[in-house]
Amino acid sequence: MMFNLISSSPGILGGKPVIKGSRISVELIMEWLATGASVESIYKKYPHLPEGSIQQALQYAAQFAKNEILIEEEIHD
């Protein structure tokens, strides 16, 4: 999948993926949505975000979450 509205540069937020032309990270979008913000409310608060950018941020996060490796660690006292 092509993510033409998402970019990453070492000079912007330490290389975190962001909505192009902004300093709004994919991570921040996920946090807002997880805490109950609606897509409409995010666009209303940040009208400079390109149409479809929040949906693409969700798709980006989903794509890269699939590739994570989880390591279970057993702790003994």
C-alpha positions in Angstrom: 0.0 0.0 0.0 1.2 3.5 -0.8 1.1 6.1 2.0 1.3 9.3 0.0 0.0 11.4 3.0 2.5 10.0 5.5 6.1 11.0 5.7 9.1 10.5 7.9 12.2 12.6 8.2 14.9 12.5 10.9 14.6 16.3 11.3 10.8 16.1 12.2 9.8 14.6 15.5 12.9 12.4 15.5 11.8 10.5 12.4 8.4 9.5 13.6 5.8 9.1 10.8 3.7 12.2 10.5 1.0 13.6 8.3 2.8 15.3 5.4 3.2 19.0 5.9 2.5 18.9 9.6 4.1 17.8 12.9 1.1 15.6 13.7 2.4 12.1 14.2 0.6 8.9 13.3 1.1 8.0 17.0 -0.7 11.1 18.2 -3.6 10.4 15.8 -3.9 6.9 17.3 -3.8 8.3 20.9 -6.6 10.8 20.1 -8.8 8.1 18.5 -8.1 5.7 21.3 -9.2 8.3 23.9 -12.5 8.9 22.1 -11.8 11.7 19.6 -13.8 11.4 16.4 -12.2 11.8 13.0 -14.5 14.8 12.4 -13.4 16.5 15.6 -9.7 16.1 14.6 -10.3 17.6 11.2 -12.3 20.4 12.8 -9.4 21.2 15.2 -6.8 20.8 12.5 -8.4 22.0 9.2 -5.0 22.1 7.5 -4.8 18.3 7.5 -5.4 16.8 4.0 -8.7 15.0 3.5 -8.1 11.3 4.0 -4.9 11.7 6.1 -6.5 10.4 9.3 -7.7 7.3 7.5 -4.3 6.8 5.9 -2.7 7.2 9.4 -4.9 4.4 10.6 -4.0 2.2 7.6 -0.3 3.0 8.2 -0.5 2.0 11.9 -2.4 -1.2 11.1 0.1 -2.2 8.4 3.1 -1.8 10.7 1.4 -3.3 13.7 1.2 -6.5 11.7 4.9 -6.6 11.4 5.7 -6.3 15.1 7.4 -9.1 16.9 6.2 -9.6 20.5 8.5 -11.2 22.9 7.0 -12.7 26.1 9.2 -12.5 29.1 8.8 -14.6 32.2 9.9 -12.9 35.4 10.9 -15.0 38.4 11.2 -13.6 41.9 
